[in-house]
Amino acid sequence: MTIKEKMIEEIGQASEESLIQLMQLWQQVKKTPILPSISKHGFMRFAGIAKTESHILQQIEKDIEINRELDLQRLVP
């Protein structure tokens, strides 16, 4: 396996793991009803899920950017 093929495989695995995390978060969000007269407890629960999702999305974006930079460094001698 060439270095390029190995890198493509690693990127694919990282992307698949990120997608699985996003799908799991989406399932949590879908289970949280948003009603016109939402209770304080319901709102705090939803806000907690949204905060967690936002943090994970930001981390995924950072990971993608880091991986992109590393890939460029590997490809350019």
C-alpha positions as CSV (number, residue, x, y, z in Angstrom):
1,M,0.0,0.0,0.0
2,T,1.4,3.4,-1.0
3,I,1.6,6.3,1.4
4,K,-1.2,8.1,-0.6
5,E,-3.5,5.0,-0.3
6,K,-2.8,4.8,3.4
7,M,-3.6,8.5,3.9
8,I,-6.9,8.1,2.0
9,E,-7.8,5.1,4.1
10,E,-7.1,7.0,7.3
11,I,-9.1,10.0,6.2
12,G,-12.0,7.8,5.3
13,Q,-12.0,6.1,8.7
14,A,-11.8,9.5,10.5
15,S,-14.7,10.8,8.4
16,E,-16.8,7.7,9.1
17,E,-16.2,8.0,12.8
18,S,-17.3,11.7,12.7
19,L,-20.4,10.8,10.7
20,I,-21.3,8.2,13.3
21,Q,-21.0,10.7,16.1
22,L,-23.2,13.2,14.2
23,M,-25.8,10.6,13.6
24,Q,-25.9,9.7,17.3
25,L,-26.3,13.3,18.3
26,W,-29.1,13.8,15.7
27,Q,-30.9,10.8,17.3
28,Q,-30.7,12.5,20.7
29,V,-32.0,15.8,19.3
30,K,-34.9,14.1,17.5
31,K,-36.0,12.5,20.8
32,T,-36.2,16.0,22.4
33,P,-39.6,17.5,21.7
34,I,-39.9,21.2,21.2
35,L,-43.3,22.4,22.3
36,P,-44.8,25.9,22.2
37,S,-45.1,25.8,26.0
38,I,-41.8,24.1,26.8
39,S,-41.0,23.7,30.5
40,K,-37.8,25.1,32.0
41,H,-36.6,21.6,32.5
42,G,-37.3,20.7,28.9
43,F,-35.6,23.8,27.6
44,M,-32.5,23.1,29.7
45,R,-32.3,19.5,28.5
46,F,-32.5,20.7,24.9
47,A,-29.9,23.4,25.5
48,G,-27.6,20.9,27.0
49,I,-27.9,18.6,24.0
50,A,-27.4,21.5,21.6
51,K,-24.3,22.7,23.5
52,T,-22.8,19.2,23.4
53,E,-23.6,18.9,19.7
54,S,-22.0,22.3,19.0
55,H,-18.9,21.4,20.9
56,I,-18.5,18.1,19.1
57,L,-19.1,19.8,15.7
58,Q,-16.4,22.4,16.5
59,Q,-14.0,19.6,17.5
60,I,-14.7,17.7,14.3
61,E,-14.0,20.9,12.3
62,K,-10.7,21.3,14.1
63,D,-9.8,17.7,13.5
64,I,-10.6,18.0,9.8
65,E,-8.5,21.2,9.5
66,I,-5.6,19.5,11.3
67,N,-5.8,16.4,9.1
68,R,-6.0,18.6,6.0
69,E,-2.8,20.4,7.0
70,L,-1.0,17.2,7.8
71,D,-2.1,15.7,4.5
72,L,-0.7,18.7,2.6
73,Q,2.6,18.5,4.5
74,R,2.9,14.8,3.6
75,L,2.1,15.3,0.0
76,V,4.4,18.3,-0.6
77,P,8.0,17.3,-0.1
